[in-house]
Amino acid sequence: MNVDSVRRYCLSFPHATENLQWGEDLCFKIGGKIFATIALIYMFQMPTGEVR
């Protein structure tokens, strides 16, 4: 699983939005309530595209 696949999944929900919050955290919200976050600062991408 990589960041792009997580983004596609989270944004597939009706009315889902995304924004950077708290510096480097990608937050997904519905109706202003967070339902998922990705801490981008701690992630790096492997050559295969896999996120570790």
mmCIF file of the N, C-alpha and C atoms, coordinates in Angstrom:
data_MODEL
# 
_entry.id   MODEL 
# 
loop_
_atom_site.group_PDB 
_atom_site.id 
_atom_site.type_symbol 
_atom_site.label_atom_id 
_atom_site.label_alt_id 
_atom_site.label_comp_id 
_atom_site.label_asym_id 
_atom_site.label_entity_id 
_atom_site.label_seq_id 
_atom_site.pdbx_PDB_ins_code 
_atom_site.Cartn_x 
_atom_site.Cartn_y 
_atom_site.Cartn_z 
_atom_site.occupancy 
_atom_site.B_iso_or_equiv 
_atom_site.pdbx_formal_charge 
_atom_site.auth_seq_id 
_atom_site.auth_comp_id 
_atom_site.auth_asym_id 
_atom_site.auth_atom_id 
_atom_site.pdbx_PDB_model_num 
ATOM 1   N N  . MET A 1 1  ? 0.856   -1.169 0.000  1.00 0.00 ? 1  MET A N  1 
ATOM 2   C CA . MET A 1 1  ? 0.000   0.000  0.000  1.00 0.00 ? 1  MET A CA 1 
ATOM 3   C C  . MET A 1 1  ? 0.902   1.231  0.000  1.00 0.00 ? 1  MET A C  1 
ATOM 4   N N  . ASN A 1 2  ? 0.526   2.230  -0.792 1.00 0.00 ? 2  ASN A N  1 
ATOM 5   C CA . ASN A 1 2  ? 1.298   3.466  -0.804 1.00 0.00 ? 2  ASN A CA 1 
ATOM 6   C C  . ASN A 1 2  ? 0.375   4.654  -0.534 1.00 0.00 ? 2  ASN A C  1 
ATOM 7   N N  . VAL A 1 3  ? 0.961   5.830  -0.420 1.00 0.00 ? 3  VAL A N  1 
ATOM 8   C CA . VAL A 1 3  ? 0.183   7.025  -0.069 1.00 0.00 ? 3  VAL A CA 1 
ATOM 9   C C  . VAL A 1 3  ? -0.911  7.285  -1.097 1.00 0.00 ? 3  VAL A C  1 
ATOM 10  N N  . ASP A 1 4  ? -0.606  7.101  -2.377 1.00 0.00 ? 4  ASP A N  1 
ATOM 11  C CA . ASP A 1 4  ? -1.615  7.360  -3.406 1.00 0.00 ? 4  ASP A CA 1 
ATOM 12  C C  . ASP A 1 4  ? -2.813  6.425  -3.293 1.00 0.00 ? 4  ASP A C  1 
ATOM 13  N N  . SER A 1 5  ? -2.574  5.154  -2.962 1.00 0.00 ? 5  SER A N  1 
ATOM 14  C CA . SER A 1 5  ? -3.710  4.226  -2.832 1.00 0.00 ? 5  SER A CA 1 
ATOM 15  C C  . SER A 1 5  ? -4.552  4.563  -1.600 1.00 0.00 ? 5  SER A C  1 
ATOM 16  N N  . VAL A 1 6  ? -3.905  4.993  -0.521 1.00 0.00 ? 6  VAL A N  1 
ATOM 17  C CA . VAL A 1 6  ? -4.655  5.411  0.677  1.00 0.00 ? 6  VAL A CA 1 
ATOM 18  C C  . VAL A 1 6  ? -5.473  6.659  0.362  1.00 0.00 ? 6  VAL A C  1 
ATOM 19  N N  . ARG A 1 7  ? -4.879  7.616  -0.358 1.00 0.00 ? 7  ARG A N  1 
ATOM 20  C CA . ARG A 1 7  ? -5.611  8.834  -0.738 1.00 0.00 ? 7  ARG A CA 1 
ATOM 21  C C  . ARG A 1 7  ? -6.835  8.495  -1.585 1.00 0.00 ? 7  ARG A C  1 
ATOM 22  N N  . ARG A 1 8  ? -6.644  7.624  -2.583 1.00 0.00 ? 8  ARG A N  1 
ATOM 23  C CA . ARG A 1 8  ? -7.780  7.241  -3.439 1.00 0.00 ? 8  ARG A CA 1 
ATOM 24  C C  . ARG A 1 8  ? -8.885  6.602  -2.619 1.00 0.00 ? 8  ARG A C  1 
ATOM 25  N N  . TYR A 1 9  ? -8.514  5.715  -1.703 1.00 0.00 ? 9  TYR A N  1 
ATOM 26  C CA . TYR A 1 9  ? -9.510  5.046  -0.866 1.00 0.00 ? 9  TYR A CA 1 
ATOM 27  C C  . TYR A 1 9  ? -10.257 6.050  0.002  1.00 0.00 ? 9  TYR A C  1 
ATOM 28  N N  . CYS A 1 10 ? -9.516  6.904  0.708  1.00 0.00 ? 10 CYS A N  1 
ATOM 29  C CA . CYS A 1 10 ? -10.156 7.874  1.603  1.00 0.00 ? 10 CYS A CA 1 
ATOM 30  C C  . CYS A 1 10 ? -11.044 8.850  0.844  1.00 0.00 ? 10 CYS A C  1 
ATOM 31  N N  . LEU A 1 11 ? -10.592 9.291  -0.319 1.00 0.00 ? 11 LEU A N  1 
ATOM 32  C CA . LEU A 1 11 ? -11.382 10.250 -1.096 1.00 0.00 ? 11 LEU A CA 1 
ATOM 33  C C  . LEU A 1 11 ? -12.548 9.602  -1.842 1.00 0.00 ? 11 LEU A C  1 
ATOM 34  N N  . SER A 1 12 ? -12.636 8.264  -1.787 1.00 0.00 ? 12 SER A N  1 
ATOM 35  C CA . SER A 1 12 ? -13.769 7.587  -2.433 1.00 0.00 ? 12 SER A CA 1 
ATOM 36  C C  . SER A 1 12 ? -15.056 7.707  -1.620 1.00 0.00 ? 12 SER A C  1 
ATOM 37  N N  . PHE A 1 13 ? -14.940 8.105  -0.339 1.00 0.00 ? 13 PHE A N  1 
ATOM 38  C CA . PHE A 1 13 ? -16.125 8.284  0.491  1.00 0.00 ? 13 PHE A CA 1 
ATOM 39  C C  . PHE A 1 13 ? -16.844 9.573  0.089  1.00 0.00 ? 13 PHE A C  1 
ATOM 40  N N  . PRO A 1 14 ? -18.178 9.553  0.092  1.00 0.00 ? 14 PRO A N  1 
ATOM 41  C CA . PRO A 1 14 ? -18.926 10.772 -0.250 1.00 0.00 ? 14 PRO A CA 1 
ATOM 42  C C  . PRO A 1 14 ? -18.564 11.933 0.682  1.00 0.00 ? 14 PRO A C  1 
ATOM 43  N N  . HIS A 1 15 ? -18.345 13.088 0.103  1.00 0.00 ? 15 HIS A N  1 
ATOM 44  C CA . HIS A 1 15 ? -18.067 14.345 0.816  1.00 0.00 ? 15 HIS A CA 1 
ATOM 45  C C  . HIS A 1 15 ? -16.714 14.359 1.536  1.00 0.00 ? 15 HIS A C  1 
ATOM 46  N N  . ALA A 1 16 ? -15.825 13.420 1.218  1.00 0.00 ? 16 ALA A N  1 
ATOM 47  C CA . ALA A 1 16 ? -14.504 13.394 1.858  1.00 0.00 ? 16 ALA A CA 1 
ATOM 48  C C  . ALA A 1 16 ? -13.626 14.510 1.299  1.00 0.00 ? 16 ALA A C  1 
ATOM 49  N N  . THR A 1 17 ? -12.849 15.126 2.185  1.00 0.00 ? 17 THR A N  1 
ATOM 50  C CA . THR A 1 17 ? -11.896 16.159 1.789  1.00 0.00 ? 17 THR A CA 1 
ATOM 51  C C  . THR A 1 17 ? -10.544 15.814 2.399  1.00 0.00 ? 17 THR A C  1 
ATOM 52  N N  . GLU A 1 18 ? -9.491  16.433 1.868  1.00 0.00 ? 18 GLU A N  1 
ATOM 53  C CA . GLU A 1 18 ? -8.159  16.246 2.428  1.00 0.00 ? 18 GLU A CA 1 
ATOM 54  C C  . GLU A 1 18 ? -7.479  17.591 2.578  1.00 0.00 ? 18 GLU A C  1 
ATOM 55  N N  . ASN A 1 19 ? -6.611  17.690 3.579  1.00 0.00 ? 19 ASN A N  1 
ATOM 56  C CA . ASN A 1 19 ? -5.791  18.884 3.734  1.00 0.00 ? 19 ASN A CA 1 
ATOM 57  C C  . ASN A 1 19 ? -4.609  18.559 4.638  1.00 0.00 ? 19 ASN A C  1 
ATOM 58  N N  . LEU A 1 20 ? -3.558  19.363 4.520  1.00 0.00 ? 20 LEU A N  1 
ATOM 59  C CA . LEU A 1 20 ? -2.416  19.229 5.422  1.00 0.00 ? 20 LEU A CA 1 
ATOM 60  C C  . LEU A 1 20 ? -2.747  19.949 6.714  1.00 0.00 ? 20 LEU A C  1 
ATOM 61  N N  . GLN A 1 21 ? -2.484  19.284 7.812  1.00 0.00 ? 21 GLN A N  1 
ATOM 62  C CA . GLN A 1 21 ? -2.806  19.854 9.110  1.00 0.00 ? 21 GLN A CA 1 
ATOM 63  C C  . GLN A 1 21 ? -1.659  19.536 10.065 1.00 0.00 ? 21 GLN A C  1 
ATOM 64  N N  . TRP A 1 22 ? -1.409  20.378 11.013 1.00 0.00 ? 22 TRP A N  1 
ATOM 65  C CA . TRP A 1 22 ? -0.352  20.170 11.994 1.00 0.00 ? 22 TRP A CA 1 
ATOM 66  C C  . TRP A 1 22 ? 1.014   19.995 11.328 1.00 0.00 ? 22 TRP A C  1 
ATOM 67  N N  . GLY A 1 23 ? 1.267   20.733 10.297 1.00 0.00 ? 23 GLY A N  1 
ATOM 68  C CA . GLY A 1 23 ? 2.564   20.672 9.626  1.00 0.00 ? 23 GLY A CA 1 
ATOM 69  C C  . GLY A 1 23 ? 2.584   19.685 8.479  1.00 0.00 ? 23 GLY A C  1 
ATOM 70  N N  . GLU A 1 24 ? 2.920   18.436 8.750  1.00 0.00 ? 24 GLU A N  1 
ATOM 71  C CA . GLU A 1 24 ? 3.096   17.444 7.691  1.00 0.00 ? 24 GLU A CA 1 
ATOM 72  C C  . GLU A 1 24 ? 2.113   16.274 7.773  1.00 0.00 ? 24 GLU A C  1 
ATOM 73  N N  . ASP A 1 25 ? 0.965   16.451 8.395  1.00 0.00 ? 25 ASP A N  1 
ATOM 74  C CA . ASP A 1 25 ? -0.026  15.378 8.482  1.00 0.00 ? 25 ASP A CA 1 
ATOM 75  C C  . ASP A 1 25 ? -1.119  15.596 7.448  1.00 0.00 ? 25 ASP A C  1 
ATOM 76  N N  . LEU A 1 26 ? -1.326  14.594 6.618  1.00 0.00 ? 26 LEU A N  1 
ATOM 77  C CA . LEU A 1 26 ? -2.398  14.635 5.630  1.00 0.00 ? 26 LEU A CA 1 
ATOM 78  C C  . LEU A 1 26 ? -3.653  14.116 6.312  1.00 0.00 ? 26 LEU A C  1 
ATOM 79  N N  . CYS A 1 27 ? -4.676  14.961 6.425  1.00 0.00 ? 27 CYS A N  1 
ATOM 80  C CA . CYS A 1 27 ? -5.909  14.607 7.127  1.00 0.00 ? 27 CYS A CA 1 
ATOM 81  C C  . CYS A 1 27 ? -7.065  14.481 6.147  1.00 0.00 ? 27 CYS A C  1 
ATOM 82  N N  . PHE A 1 28 ? -7.870  13.485 6.355  1.00 0.00 ? 28 PHE A N  1 
ATOM 83  C CA . PHE A 1 28 ? -9.073  13.259 5.566  1.00 0.00 ? 28 PHE A CA 1 
ATOM 84  C C  . PHE A 1 28 ? -10.264 13.473 6.480  1.00 0.00 ? 28 PHE A C  1 
ATOM 85  N N  . LYS A 1 29 ? -11.219 14.260 5.996  1.00 0.00 ? 29 LYS A N  1 
ATOM 86  C CA . LYS A 1 29 ? -12.374 14.620 6.817  1.00 0.00 ? 29 LYS A CA 1 
ATOM 87  C C  . LYS A 1 29 ? -13.673 14.427 6.047  1.00 0.00 ? 29 LYS A C  1 
ATOM 88  N N  . ILE A 1 30 ? -14.717 14.206 6.807  1.00 0.00 ? 30 ILE A N  1 
ATOM 89  C CA . ILE A 1 30 ? -16.085 14.237 6.293  1.00 0.00 ? 30 ILE A CA 1 
ATOM 90  C C  . ILE A 1 30 ? -16.876 15.100 7.264  1.00 0.00 ? 30 ILE A C  1 
ATOM 91  N N  . GLY A 1 31 ? -17.490 16.126 6.764  1.00 0.00 ? 31 GLY A N  1 
ATOM 92  C CA . GLY A 1 31 ? -18.267 17.024 7.616  1.00 0.00 ? 31 GLY A CA 1 
ATOM 93  C C  . GLY A 1 31 ? -17.423 17.704 8.669  1.00 0.00 ? 31 GLY A C  1 
ATOM 94  N N  . GLY A 1 32 ? -16.148 17.956 8.365  1.00 0.00 ? 32 GLY A N  1 
ATOM 95  C CA . GLY A 1 32 ? -15.270 18.631 9.308  1.00 0.00 ? 32 GLY A CA 1 
ATOM 96  C C  . GLY A 1 32 ? -14.674 17.726 10.379 1.00 0.00 ? 32 GLY A C  1 
ATOM 97  N N  . LYS A 1 33 ? -14.994 16.433 10.339 1.00 0.00 ? 33 LYS A N  1 
ATOM 98  C CA . LYS A 1 33 ? -14.476 15.486 11.337 1.00 0.00 ? 33 LYS A CA 1 
ATOM 99  C C  . LYS A 1 33 ? -13.451 14.566 10.688 1.00 0.00 ? 33 LYS A C  1 
ATOM 100 N N  . ILE A 1 34 ? -12.296 14.447 11.329 1.00 0.00 ? 34 ILE A N  1 
ATOM 101 C CA . ILE A 1 34 ? -11.210 13.629 10.803 1.00 0.00 ? 34 ILE A CA 1 
ATOM 102 C C  . ILE A 1 34 ? -11.560 12.147 10.929 1.00 0.00 ? 34 ILE A C  1 
ATOM 103 N N  . PHE A 1 35 ? -11.365 11.412 9.831  1.00 0.00 ? 35 PHE A N  1 
ATOM 104 C CA . PHE A 1 35 ? -11.543 9.966  9.894  1.00 0.00 ? 35 PHE A CA 1 
ATOM 105 C C  . PHE A 1 35 ? -10.270 9.209  9.551  1.00 0.00 ? 35 PHE A C  1 
ATOM 106 N N  . ALA A 1 36 ? -9.246  9.886  9.044  1.00 0.00 ? 36 ALA A N  1 
ATOM 107 C CA . ALA A 1 36 ? -7.965  9.240  8.766  1.00 0.00 ? 36 ALA A CA 1 
ATOM 108 C C  . ALA A 1 36 ? -6.875  10.298 8.678  1.00 0.00 ? 36 ALA A C  1 
ATOM 109 N N  . THR A 1 37 ? -5.663  9.915  9.084  1.00 0.00 ? 37 THR A N  1 
ATOM 110 C CA . THR A 1 37 ? -4.499  10.794 8.949  1.00 0.00 ? 37 THR A CA 1 
ATOM 111 C C  . THR A 1 37 ? -3.307  9.974  8.464  1.00 0.00 ? 37 THR A C  1 
ATOM 112 N N  . ILE A 1 38 ? -2.411  10.654 7.768  1.00 0.00 ? 38 ILE A N  1 
ATOM 113 C CA . ILE A 1 38 ? -1.153  10.058 7.345  1.00 0.00 ? 38 ILE A CA 1 
ATOM 114 C C  . ILE A 1 38 ? -0.051  11.028 7.752  1.00 0.00 ? 38 ILE A C  1 
ATOM 115 N N  . ALA A 1 39 ? 0.877   10.564 8.573  1.00 0.00 ? 39 ALA A N  1 
ATOM 116 C CA . ALA A 1 39 ? 2.001   11.400 9.001  1.00 0.00 ? 39 ALA A CA 1 
ATOM 117 C C  . ALA A 1 39 ? 3.081   11.333 7.928  1.00 0.00 ? 39 ALA A C  1 
ATOM 118 N N  . LEU A 1 40 ? 3.078   12.284 7.016  1.00 0.00 ? 40 LEU A N  1 
ATOM 119 C CA . LEU A 1 40 ? 3.987   12.255 5.875  1.00 0.00 ? 40 LEU A CA 1 
ATOM 120 C C  . LEU A 1 40 ? 5.443   12.431 6.270  1.00 0.00 ? 40 LEU A C  1 
ATOM 121 N N  . ILE A 1 41 ? 5.713   13.109 7.346  1.00 0.00 ? 41 ILE A N  1 
ATOM 122 C CA . ILE A 1 41 ? 7.092   13.382 7.738  1.00 0.00 ? 41 ILE A CA 1 
ATOM 123 C C  . ILE A 1 41 ? 7.839   12.098 8.115  1.00 0.00 ? 41 ILE A C  1 
ATOM 124 N N  . TYR A 1 42 ? 7.143   11.075 8.565  1.00 0.00 ? 42 TYR A N  1 
ATOM 125 C CA . TYR A 1 42 ? 7.780   9.829  8.983  1.00 0.00 ? 42 TYR A CA 1 
ATOM 126 C C  . TYR A 1 42 ? 7.793   8.771  7.889  1.00 0.00 ? 42 TYR A C  1 
ATOM 127 N N  . MET A 1 43 ? 7.272   9.083  6.739  1.00 0.00 ? 43 MET A N  1 
ATOM 128 C CA . MET A 1 43 ? 7.166   8.100  5.672  1.00 0.00 ? 43 MET A CA 1 
ATOM 129 C C  . MET A 1 43 ? 8.231   8.347  4.612  1.00 0.00 ? 43 MET A C  1 
ATOM 130 N N  . PHE A 1 44 ? 8.689   7.290  4.012  1.00 0.00 ? 44 PHE A N  1 
ATOM 131 C CA . PHE A 1 44 ? 9.527   7.414  2.838  1.00 0.00 ? 44 PHE A CA 1 
ATOM 132 C C  . PHE A 1 44 ? 9.113   6.322  1.877  1.00 0.00 ? 44 PHE A C  1 
ATOM 133 N N  . GLN A 1 45 ? 9.345   6.542  0.622  1.00 0.00 ? 45 GLN A N  1 
ATOM 134 C CA . GLN A 1 45 ? 8.868   5.616  -0.388 1.00 0.00 ? 45 GLN A CA 1 
ATOM 135 C C  . GLN A 1 45 ? 9.994   4.706  -0.845 1.00 0.00 ? 45 GLN A C  1 
ATOM 136 N N  . MET A 1 46 ? 9.721   3.411  -0.868 1.00 0.00 ? 46 MET A N  1 
ATOM 137 C CA . MET A 1 46 ? 10.671  2.423  -1.325 1.00 0.00 ? 46 MET A CA 1 
ATOM 138 C C  . MET A 1 46 ? 10.709  2.448  -2.853 1.00 0.00 ? 46 MET A C  1 
ATOM 139 N N  . PRO A 1 47 ? 11.762  1.939  -3.468 1.00 0.00 ? 47 PRO A N  1 
ATOM 140 C CA . PRO A 1 47 ? 11.836  1.921  -4.939 1.00 0.00 ? 47 PRO A CA 1 
ATOM 141 C C  . PRO A 1 47 ? 10.658  1.204  -5.589 1.00 0.00 ? 47 PRO A C  1 
ATOM 142 N N  . THR A 1 48 ? 10.040  0.253  -4.891 1.00 0.00 ? 48 THR A N  1 
ATOM 143 C CA . THR A 1 48 ? 8.909   -0.483 -5.435 1.00 0.00 ? 48 THR A CA 1 
ATOM 144 C C  . THR A 1 48 ? 7.610   0.320  -5.352 1.00 0.00 ? 48 THR A C  1 
ATOM 145 N N  . GLY A 1 49 ? 7.644   1.469  -4.682 1.00 0.00 ? 49 GLY A N  1 
ATOM 146 C CA . GLY A 1 49 ? 6.440   2.265  -4.476 1.00 0.00 ? 49 GLY A CA 1 
ATOM 147 C C  . GLY A 1 49 ? 5.770   1.978  -3.163 1.00 0.00 ? 49 GLY A C  1 
ATOM 148 N N  . GLU A 1 50 ? 6.273   0.975  -2.438 1.00 0.00 ? 50 GLU A N  1 
ATOM 149 C CA . GLU A 1 50 ? 5.698   0.608  -1.145 1.00 0.00 ? 50 GLU A CA 1 
ATOM 150 C C  . GLU A 1 50 ? 6.102   1.633  -0.093 1.00 0.00 ? 50 GLU A C  1 
ATOM 151 N N  . VAL A 1 51 ? 5.203   1.957  0.793  1.00 0.00 ? 51 VAL A N  1 
ATOM 152 C CA . VAL A 1 51 ? 5.474   2.914  1.863  1.00 0.00 ? 51 VAL A CA 1 
ATOM 153 C C  . VAL A 1 51 ? 5.839   2.163  3.119  1.00 0.00 ? 51 VAL A C  1 
ATOM 154 N N  . ARG A 1 52 ? 6.899   2.565  3.774  1.00 0.00 ? 52 ARG A N  1 
ATOM 155 C CA . ARG A 1 52 ? 7.319   1.941  5.040  1.00 0.00 ? 52 ARG A CA 1 
ATOM 156 C C  . ARG A 1 52 ? 7.352   2.976  6.123  1.00 0.00 ? 52 ARG A C  1 
# 
